[in-house]
Amino acid sequence: MCGENSSSLTPGFFILNGIPGLEAAHTWISLPFCFMYVIAVVGNCGLIYLISHEDALHRPMYYFLALLAFTDVTLCTTTVPNMLCIFWFNLKEIDFDACLAQMFFVHMLTGMESGVLMLMALDRYVAICYPLRYSIILTNPVIAKTGLATFLRGVLLIIPFTFLTKRLPYCRGNFIPHTYCDHMSVAKVSCGNFKVNAVYGLLEALLIGGFDMFCISVSYTMILRAVVSLSSADARKKAFGTCTSHICAIVITYVPALFTIFTHRFGGQNIPHHVHILIANLYLMLPPTLNPIVYGAKTKQIQEGVIKLFFKEKTILVMR
């Protein structure tokens, strides 16, 4: 099962056990996850299509939303199909290198998701605090550069995960009590000292999540000050109303993320392991599923774009 190389014992493959303790319910558990995945793919791809085809949505706020939608749909696609194969067909084996690749993409994309939420907060800050300079500050090149910087940050900070995990010896076996290859879940299978992995994982969470949450907090503090200083109640309501969708997205993303990160590293022994696994999966599934719904329900321009696109397509079909 394990083959010896020059530096460590490396398994040819891992076995993902799914949700330990709930194996008998795997089929039933798969149904809501499958439903959420379909909604996530349809909703996020629909958002990207709508933003790319509707001229009224060619604005910085919606470009960032399209980037968030692309990140979300890619993130859930890295884990859910494999998870459903475990639940439906009992296909639990995953190649060692494929496991490392999945681990890299999961953590890189969650870091990018956090970064895009931070960029969206800065977008709202500029729109509300400097409305006359909004189009001058957030030009298309600036949006492209900030998006690229967010992507490169995630890649550069997550690459060490793969090397730190690959160097570990795996002589205890190759069973991972999870539905996907999470960094600490893989490291804990090792019979070596994974303290460096745990410390770097916490450092990475602080450098990405901590920095982004700080920027979001500062942005909304400045936004709140600007909104409160407005003389008209209607103006205050309208200004803050443009932020409600983004605040919902922040809550949906960070609450399960913080629970997963801190229970993994600071105990959580009183919480059943299957609860940890379920929360970890919801952490990856809730934002991609709910973000298109939240933005579709709370953003008037998106609603108008959907109606306009629907009638446009209907007219084309009638003319044919």
Residue pairs with C-beta under 8 A, 6 or more apart in sequence:
1 11
1 12
1 173
1 174
2 9
2 10
2 11
2 12
2 170
2 171
2 174
3 9
3 10
3 11
3 12
7 167
8 167
8 168
8 169
8 170
8 192
9 169
9 170
9 171
10 96
10 166
10 169
10 170
11 96
11 170
11 174
12 95
12 96
13 93
13 94
13 95
13 96
13 99
13 174
14 93
14 94
14 96
14 99
14 174
14 175
14 176
14 181
14 186
14 189
15 92
15 93
15 94
15 174
15 175
15 176
16 82
16 86
16 92
16 93
16 94
16 176
16 178
16 179
16 180
16 181
17 23
17 92
17 175
17 176
17 177
17 178
18 26
18 83
18 86
18 87
18 92
18 178
18 179
19 25
19 26
19 29
19 179
19 274
19 277
19 278
20 177
20 273
20 274
20 277
21 272
21 273
21 274
22 29
22 274
26 86
26 87
27 87
27 88
29 87
30 83
30 84
30 87
30 88
33 80
33 83
33 84
33 87
33 281
33 285
34 80
34 84
36 285
36 286
36 288
36 289
37 76
37 80
37 81
37 84
37 285
37 289
39 289
39 292
39 293
40 72
40 73
40 76
40 285
40 288
40 289
40 292
41 73
41 76
41 77
43 69
43 288
43 289
43 291
43 292
43 293
43 296
44 69
44 70
44 72
44 73
44 288
44 291
44 292
45 69
45 73
46 292
47 65
47 66
47 69
47 292
47 295
47 296
47 302
48 66
48 69
48 70
50 57
50 302
50 305
50 306
50 309
51 57
51 58
51 62
51 63
51 65
51 66
51 69
52 66
53 309
54 305
54 308
54 309
56 301
56 304
56 305
57 301
57 302
57 305
60 123
60 134
60 138
60 143
61 120
61 123
61 124
61 127
62 301
63 140
63 143
64 116
64 119
64 120
64 123
64 143
64 147
65 120
65 295
67 116
67 119
67 147
68 113
68 116
68 117
68 120
68 249
68 291
69 291
69 292
71 109
71 112
71 113
71 116
72 113
72 287
72 288
72 291
73 288
74 105
74 109
75 105
75 106
75 109
75 110
75 113
75 284
75 288
76 284
76 285
76 288
76 289
78 102
78 105
78 106
78 109
78 180
79 102
79 106
79 179
79 180
79 281
79 284
80 284
80 285
82 94
82 102
82 179
82 180
83 179
83 180
83 281
85 91
86 92
86 179
94 102
94 181
99 176
99 181
99 186
100 162
100 165
100 166
100 181
100 186
102 180
102 181
103 161
103 162
103 165
103 181
103 182
103 183
103 186
104 158
104 159
104 161
104 162
106 180
106 181
106 182
106 284
107 154
107 158
107 161
107 183
107 204
108 154
108 155
108 158
109 154
110 257
110 283
110 284
111 153
111 154
111 157
111 158
111 204
111 208
111 209
112 150
112 151
112 154
113 253
113 287
114 208
114 209
114 212
114 253
114 254
114 257
115 150
115 153
115 154
115 208
115 212
116 147
116 150
117 212
117 216
117 246
117 249
117 250
117 253
118 150
118 211
118 212
118 215
118 216
119 146
119 147
119 150
120 246
120 249
121 215
121 216
121 219
121 220
121 246
121 250
122 215
122 219
123 138
124 219
124 220
124 223
124 242
124 243
124 246
125 219
125 220
125 222
125 223
126 133
126 134
126 137
126 138
127 134
127 242
128 223
128 226
128 227
128 239
128 242
128 243
129 222
129 223
129 226
130 137
153 208
154 208
157 204
157 207
157 208
158 204
160 200
161 183
161 197
161 200
161 201
161 204
164 187
164 196
164 197
164 200
165 183
165 186
165 187
165 197
168 187
168 190
168 192
168 194
168 197
169 190
169 191
169 192
170 189
170 190
170 191
171 191
172 189
172 190
172 191
173 189
174 189
175 189
176 185
176 186
176 189
177 185
177 273
177 277
178 185
178 277
178 280
179 277
179 280
179 281
180 281
180 284
182 280
183 197
183 201
184 197
184 198
184 201
184 264
184 265
187 194
187 197
187 198
188 194
198 265
201 265
202 261
202 265
205 261
209 254
209 257
209 258
209 261
213 254
216 250
220 243
220 247
223 239
223 240
223 243
226 239
227 236
227 239
227 240
228 236
230 236
230 239
244 298
245 294
245 295
245 298
245 299
248 290
248 294
248 298
249 287
249 290
249 291
249 294
249 295
252 286
252 287
252 290
252 291
252 294
253 286
253 287
256 279
256 282
256 283
256 286
257 283
259 279
259 283
260 276
260 279
260 280
260 283
262 268
263 271
263 276
263 279
264 276
268 276
295 302
296 302
296 303
296 306
